[in-house]
Amino acid sequence: MYSIILDGKVLDFKYKKVNEFIWAFYVGDIRVGRVFKMKHHWSCVGDVTTCNLYPVEGFKTRYHASEFMLKAGGFYNK
């Protein structure tokens, strides 16, 4: 399981399946955005309240799409 430290708290990555192709992505109880399983890659869209990303495509895994949203939203720098 993956996690980040935010404000001194460890927050785990969580995914809630919306339908066959879409998962809502959370760190702890904070909804960061959604990830989409496309035919050959993953895409993501960040929520307005956290990272306000337009669709970004071409990630190899769901994790890579999630990590990108966290970095773009300023959650952490790796």
ZAGUTOR-830295 format. One record per atom (N, C-alpha, C, O): atom name; x, y, z negated; residue number from 0. Coordinates in pm, whole numbers, plus 50000, padded with zeros to 5 digits. Layout:
BEGIN
PT / name / xx / yy / zz / resi
PT / CA / X / Y / Z / NUM
...
end
This chain:
BEGIN
PT / name / xx / yy / zz / resi
PT / N / 50084 / 49883 / 50000 / 0
PT / CA / 50000 / 50000 / 50000 / 0
PT / C / 50089 / 50125 / 50000 / 0
PT / O / 50194 / 50128 / 49935 / 0
PT / N / 50047 / 50225 / 50072 / 1
PT / CA / 50121 / 50351 / 50080 / 1
PT / C / 50060 / 50453 / 49986 / 1
PT / O / 49940 / 50449 / 49957 / 1
PT / N / 50144 / 50545 / 49940 / 2
PT / CA / 50095 / 50651 / 49851 / 2
PT / C / 50186 / 50773 / 49863 / 2
PT / O / 50296 / 50765 / 49917 / 2
PT / N / 50138 / 50886 / 49811 / 3
PT / CA / 50217 / 51009 / 49803 / 3
PT / C / 50202 / 51065 / 49662 / 3
PT / O / 50111 / 51027 / 49588 / 3
PT / N / 50292 / 51154 / 49626 / 4
PT / CA / 50282 / 51223 / 49498 / 4
PT / C / 50238 / 51366 / 49528 / 4
PT / O / 50304 / 51437 / 49604 / 4
PT / N / 50128 / 51406 / 49468 / 5
PT / CA / 50072 / 51539 / 49490 / 5
PT / C / 50037 / 51598 / 49354 / 5
PT / O / 49956 / 51541 / 49280 / 5
PT / N / 50096 / 51711 / 49321 / 6
PT / CA / 50074 / 51777 / 49192 / 6
PT / C / 50103 / 51684 / 49074 / 6
PT / O / 50032 / 51685 / 48974 / 6
PT / N / 50208 / 51603 / 49088 / 7
PT / CA / 50249 / 51512 / 48981 / 7
PT / C / 50165 / 51387 / 48967 / 7
PT / O / 50185 / 51310 / 48873 / 7
PT / N / 50071 / 51365 / 49058 / 8
PT / CA / 49987 / 51245 / 49055 / 8
PT / C / 50017 / 51158 / 49176 / 8
PT / O / 50041 / 51209 / 49285 / 8
PT / N / 50015 / 51026 / 49157 / 9
PT / CA / 50033 / 50933 / 49268 / 9
PT / C / 49897 / 50908 / 49330 / 9
PT / O / 49804 / 50862 / 49262 / 9
PT / N / 49885 / 50937 / 49458 / 10
PT / CA / 49759 / 50918 / 49531 / 10
PT / C / 49779 / 50814 / 49640 / 10
PT / O / 49866 / 50830 / 49725 / 10
PT / N / 49699 / 50710 / 49637 / 11
PT / CA / 49709 / 50602 / 49734 / 11
PT / C / 49635 / 50637 / 49863 / 11
PT / O / 49537 / 50711 / 49863 / 11
PT / N / 49686 / 50582 / 49974 / 12
PT / CA / 49616 / 50593 / 50101 / 12
PT / C / 49493 / 50503 / 50094 / 12
PT / O / 49501 / 50390 / 50046 / 12
PT / N / 49379 / 50554 / 50141 / 13
PT / CA / 49256 / 50474 / 50147 / 13
PT / C / 49191 / 50496 / 50283 / 13
PT / O / 49194 / 50606 / 50339 / 13
PT / N / 49134 / 50389 / 50334 / 14
PT / CA / 49061 / 50397 / 50460 / 14
PT / C / 48921 / 50343 / 50439 / 14
PT / O / 48903 / 50236 / 50382 / 14
PT / N / 48821 / 50417 / 50486 / 15
PT / CA / 48682 / 50371 / 50481 / 15
PT / C / 48634 / 50358 / 50625 / 15
PT / O / 48633 / 50454 / 50702 / 15
PT / N / 48594 / 50238 / 50659 / 16
PT / CA / 48551 / 50211 / 50796 / 16
PT / C / 48417 / 50279 / 50823 / 16
PT / O / 48319 / 50259 / 50750 / 16
PT / N / 48414 / 50360 / 50928 / 17
PT / CA / 48292 / 50430 / 50969 / 17
PT / C / 48216 / 50345 / 51069 / 17
PT / O / 48095 / 50326 / 51056 / 17
PT / N / 48287 / 50295 / 51168 / 18
PT / CA / 48230 / 50201 / 51265 / 18
PT / C / 48344 / 50117 / 51321 / 18
PT / O / 48453 / 50114 / 51263 / 18
PT / N / 48321 / 50050 / 51430 / 19
PT / CA / 48419 / 49957 / 51486 / 19
PT / C / 48553 / 50023 / 51523 / 19
PT / O / 48656 / 49957 / 51522 / 19
PT / N / 48552 / 50152 / 51555 / 20
PT / CA / 48671 / 50220 / 51604 / 20
PT / C / 48720 / 50335 / 51516 / 20
PT / O / 48829 / 50389 / 51540 / 20
PT / N / 48644 / 50374 / 51415 / 21
PT / CA / 48676 / 50494 / 51338 / 21
PT / C / 48690 / 50461 / 51189 / 21
PT / O / 48609 / 50388 / 51132 / 21
PT / N / 48796 / 50517 / 51127 / 22
PT / CA / 48817 / 50506 / 50983 / 22
PT / C / 48835 / 50647 / 50926 / 22
PT / O / 48906 / 50729 / 50985 / 22
PT / N / 48772 / 50674 / 50814 / 23
PT / CA / 48798 / 50799 / 50740 / 23
PT / C / 48922 / 50774 / 50656 / 23
PT / O / 48935 / 50668 / 50594 / 23
PT / N / 49013 / 50871 / 50653 / 24
PT / CA / 49140 / 50857 / 50581 / 24
PT / C / 49141 / 50948 / 50460 / 24
PT / O / 49113 / 51068 / 50470 / 24
PT / N / 49173 / 50890 / 50345 / 25
PT / CA / 49178 / 50962 / 50218 / 25
PT / C / 49312 / 50941 / 50151 / 25
PT / O / 49375 / 50836 / 50169 / 25
PT / N / 49356 / 51039 / 50073 / 26
PT / CA / 49463 / 51019 / 49975 / 26
PT / C / 49396 / 51048 / 49841 / 26
PT / O / 49352 / 51160 / 49816 / 26
PT / N / 49390 / 50947 / 49757 / 27
PT / CA / 49310 / 50960 / 49635 / 27
PT / C / 49166 / 50984 / 49675 / 27
PT / O / 49109 / 50906 / 49750 / 27
PT / N / 49107 / 51091 / 49625 / 28
PT / CA / 48969 / 51127 / 49660 / 28
PT / C / 48962 / 51239 / 49762 / 28
PT / O / 48853 / 51289 / 49791 / 28
PT / N / 49076 / 51280 / 49818 / 29
PT / CA / 49082 / 51389 / 49914 / 29
PT / C / 49070 / 51333 / 50055 / 29
PT / O / 49154 / 51255 / 50100 / 29
PT / N / 48965 / 51373 / 50125 / 30
PT / CA / 48950 / 51329 / 50264 / 30
PT / C / 49041 / 51414 / 50351 / 30
PT / O / 49029 / 51537 / 50355 / 30
PT / N / 49133 / 51348 / 50421 / 31
PT / CA / 49231 / 51418 / 50504 / 31
PT / C / 49182 / 51428 / 50647 / 31
PT / O / 49202 / 51530 / 50712 / 31
PT / N / 49119 / 51323 / 50699 / 32
PT / CA / 49072 / 51323 / 50837 / 32
PT / C / 49021 / 51187 / 50878 / 32
PT / O / 48983 / 51105 / 50794 / 32
PT / N / 49021 / 51165 / 51009 / 33
PT / CA / 48974 / 51038 / 51064 / 33
PT / C / 49078 / 50984 / 51161 / 33
PT / O / 49145 / 51061 / 51230 / 33
PT / N / 49090 / 50853 / 51165 / 34
PT / CA / 49177 / 50787 / 51263 / 34
PT / C / 49091 / 50700 / 51353 / 34
PT / O / 48991 / 50641 / 51309 / 34
PT / N / 49131 / 50692 / 51479 / 35
PT / CA / 49052 / 50623 / 51581 / 35
PT / C / 49138 / 50518 / 51648 / 35
PT / O / 49251 / 50546 / 51689 / 35
PT / N / 49086 / 50396 / 51661 / 36
PT / CA / 49156 / 50290 / 51734 / 36
PT / C / 49112 / 50298 / 51880 / 36
PT / O / 48997 / 50269 / 51914 / 36
PT / N / 49206 / 50337 / 51964 / 37
PT / CA / 49179 / 50343 / 52107 / 37
PT / C / 49225 / 50210 / 52168 / 37
PT / O / 49266 / 50119 / 52095 / 37
PT / N / 49219 / 50199 / 52296 / 38
PT / CA / 49255 / 50072 / 52359 / 38
PT / C / 49402 / 50035 / 52337 / 38
PT / O / 49432 / 49920 / 52304 / 38
PT / N / 49494 / 50131 / 52353 / 39
PT / CA / 49637 / 50100 / 52343 / 39
PT / C / 49711 / 50185 / 52240 / 39
PT / O / 49833 / 50175 / 52228 / 39
PT / N / 49639 / 50267 / 52165 / 40
PT / CA / 49705 / 50353 / 52067 / 40
PT / C / 49605 / 50400 / 51962 / 40
PT / O / 49486 / 50367 / 51969 / 40
PT / N / 49653 / 50476 / 51866 / 41
PT / CA / 49569 / 50537 / 51762 / 41
PT / C / 49567 / 50688 / 51783 / 41
PT / O / 49664 / 50747 / 51830 / 41
PT / N / 49455 / 50750 / 51746 / 42
PT / CA / 49439 / 50895 / 51750 / 42
PT / C / 49393 / 50943 / 51614 / 42
PT / O / 49347 / 50864 / 51531 / 42
PT / N / 49407 / 51073 / 51590 / 43
PT / CA / 49361 / 51127 / 51462 / 43
PT / C / 49302 / 51266 / 51480 / 43
PT / O / 49336 / 51338 / 51575 / 43
PT / N / 49214 / 51302 / 51388 / 44
PT / CA / 49156 / 51436 / 51380 / 44
PT / C / 49154 / 51473 / 51232 / 44
PT / O / 49095 / 51403 / 51150 / 44
PT / N / 49220 / 51583 / 51199 / 45
PT / CA / 49223 / 51628 / 51060 / 45
PT / C / 49098 / 51705 / 51024 / 45
PT / O / 49039 / 51772 / 51109 / 45
PT / N / 49058 / 51697 / 50897 / 46
PT / CA / 48942 / 51773 / 50848 / 46
PT / C / 48977 / 51921 / 50837 / 46
PT / O / 49093 / 51958 / 50815 / 46
PT / N / 48878 / 52005 / 50851 / 47
PT / CA / 48895 / 52150 / 50846 / 47
PT / C / 48949 / 52193 / 50709 / 47
PT / O / 49030 / 52286 / 50701 / 47
PT / N / 48906 / 52128 / 50603 / 48
PT / CA / 48945 / 52170 / 50468 / 48
PT / C / 49086 / 52127 / 50430 / 48
PT / O / 49142 / 52182 / 50336 / 48
PT / N / 49144 / 52030 / 50501 / 49
PT / CA / 49277 / 51981 / 50463 / 49
PT / C / 49385 / 52016 / 50564 / 49
PT / O / 49485 / 52077 / 50528 / 49
PT / N / 49367 / 51978 / 50690 / 50
PT / CA / 49475 / 52008 / 50785 / 50
PT / C / 49426 / 52060 / 50919 / 50
PT / O / 49509 / 52096 / 51002 / 50
PT / N / 49295 / 52067 / 50944 / 51
PT / CA / 49237 / 52133 / 51060 / 51
PT / C / 49308 / 52102 / 51191 / 51
PT / O / 49348 / 52193 / 51264 / 51
PT / N / 49325 / 51974 / 51221 / 52
PT / CA / 49389 / 51932 / 51345 / 52
PT / C / 49287 / 51898 / 51452 / 52
PT / O / 49184 / 51838 / 51425 / 52
PT / N / 49318 / 51938 / 51573 / 53
PT / CA / 49240 / 51891 / 51686 / 53
PT / C / 49284 / 51749 / 51716 / 53
PT / O / 49384 / 51704 / 51660 / 53
PT / N / 49216 / 51678 / 51802 / 54
PT / CA / 49258 / 51540 / 51828 / 54
PT / C / 49404 / 51532 / 51875 / 54
PT / O / 49447 / 51606 / 51963 / 54
PT / N / 49477 / 51442 / 51812 / 55
PT / CA / 49615 / 51414 / 51850 / 55
PT / C / 49621 / 51266 / 51880 / 55
PT / O / 49577 / 51184 / 51799 / 55
PT / N / 49675 / 51230 / 51997 / 56
PT / CA / 49673 / 51092 / 52042 / 56
PT / C / 49812 / 51034 / 52058 / 56
PT / O / 49911 / 51107 / 52060 / 56
PT / N / 49817 / 50901 / 52069 / 57
PT / CA / 49939 / 50834 / 52108 / 57
PT / C / 50020 / 50771 / 51996 / 57
PT / O / 50138 / 50742 / 52015 / 57
PT / N / 49961 / 50749 / 51879 / 58
PT / CA / 50034 / 50689 / 51769 / 58
PT / C / 50032 / 50537 / 51782 / 58
PT / O / 49932 / 50478 / 51822 / 58
PT / N / 50143 / 50474 / 51747 / 59
PT / CA / 50154 / 50329 / 51759 / 59
PT / C / 50071 / 50256 / 51654 / 59
PT / O / 50014 / 50150 / 51683 / 59
PT / N / 50062 / 50312 / 51534 / 60
PT / CA / 49988 / 50247 / 51426 / 60
PT / C / 49897 / 50347 / 51354 / 60
PT / O / 49912 / 50469 / 51370 / 60
PT / N / 49806 / 50295 / 51277 / 61
PT / CA / 49717 / 50377 / 51195 / 61
PT / C / 49797 / 50455 / 51092 / 61
PT / O / 49767 / 50570 / 51062 / 61
PT / N / 49900 / 50391 / 51038 / 62
PT / CA / 49987 / 50456 / 50940 / 62
PT / C / 50054 / 50579 / 51000 / 62
PT / O / 50058 / 50684 / 50935 / 62
PT / N / 50107 / 50568 / 51122 / 63
PT / CA / 50176 / 50681 / 51184 / 63
PT / C / 50080 / 50799 / 51207 / 63
PT / O / 50119 / 50914 / 51190 / 63
PT / N / 49957 / 50770 / 51247 / 64
PT / CA / 49857 / 50876 / 51264 / 64
PT / C / 49826 / 50942 / 51129 / 64
PT / O / 49812 / 51064 / 51121 / 64
PT / N / 49815 / 50862 / 51024 / 65
PT / CA / 49786 / 50913 / 50891 / 65
PT / C / 49902 / 50998 / 50839 / 65
PT / O / 49880 / 51106 / 50783 / 65
PT / N / 50024 / 50950 / 50857 / 66
PT / CA / 50142 / 51023 / 50813 / 66
PT / C / 50151 / 51159 / 50884 / 66
PT / O / 50185 / 51259 / 50821 / 66
PT / N / 50122 / 51162 / 51012 / 67
PT / CA / 50124 / 51287 / 51086 / 67
PT / C / 50024 / 51387 / 51028 / 67
PT / O / 50056 / 51504 / 51013 / 67
PT / N / 49903 / 51340 / 50995 / 68
PT / CA / 49803 / 51432 / 50937 / 68
PT / C / 49851 / 51489 / 50804 / 68
PT / O / 49831 / 51607 / 50775 / 68
PT / N / 49915 / 51405 / 50723 / 69
PT / CA / 49966 / 51453 / 50595 / 69
PT / C / 50076 / 51556 / 50613 / 69
PT / O / 50077 / 51658 / 50545 / 69
PT / N / 50167 / 51531 / 50706 / 70
PT / CA / 50276 / 51627 / 50731 / 70
PT / C / 50220 / 51757 / 50787 / 70
PT / O / 50260 / 51865 / 50744 / 70
PT / N / 50128 / 51748 / 50882 / 71
PT / CA / 50070 / 51868 / 50944 / 71
PT / C / 49987 / 51947 / 50843 / 71
PT / O / 49978 / 52070 / 50852 / 71
PT / N / 49927 / 51877 / 50747 / 72
PT / CA / 49847 / 51943 / 50646 / 72
PT / C / 49927 / 51995 / 50528 / 72
PT / O / 49870 / 52054 / 50436 / 72
PT / N / 50060 / 51973 / 50530 / 73
PT / CA / 50145 / 52024 / 50424 / 73
PT / C / 50143 / 51944 / 50295 / 73
PT / O / 50181 / 51995 / 50190 / 73
PT / N / 50098 / 51818 / 50302 / 74
PT / CA / 50093 / 51735 / 50183 / 74
PT / C / 50232 / 51693 / 50136 / 74
PT / O / 50256 / 51683 / 50016 / 74
PT / N / 50322 / 51668 / 50229 / 75
PT / CA / 50459 / 51632 / 50191 / 75
PT / C / 50549 / 51643 / 50312 / 75
PT / O / 50504 / 51645 / 50427 / 75
PT / N / 50678 / 51651 / 50284 / 76
PT / CA / 50780 / 51652 / 50389 / 76
PT / C / 50870 / 51533 / 50366 / 76
PT / O / 50926 / 51516 / 50258 / 76
PT / N / 50883 / 51452 / 50467 / 77
PT / CA / 50964 / 51331 / 50453 / 77
PT / C / 51101 / 51354 / 50509 / 77
PT / O / 51185 / 51263 / 50507 / 77
end
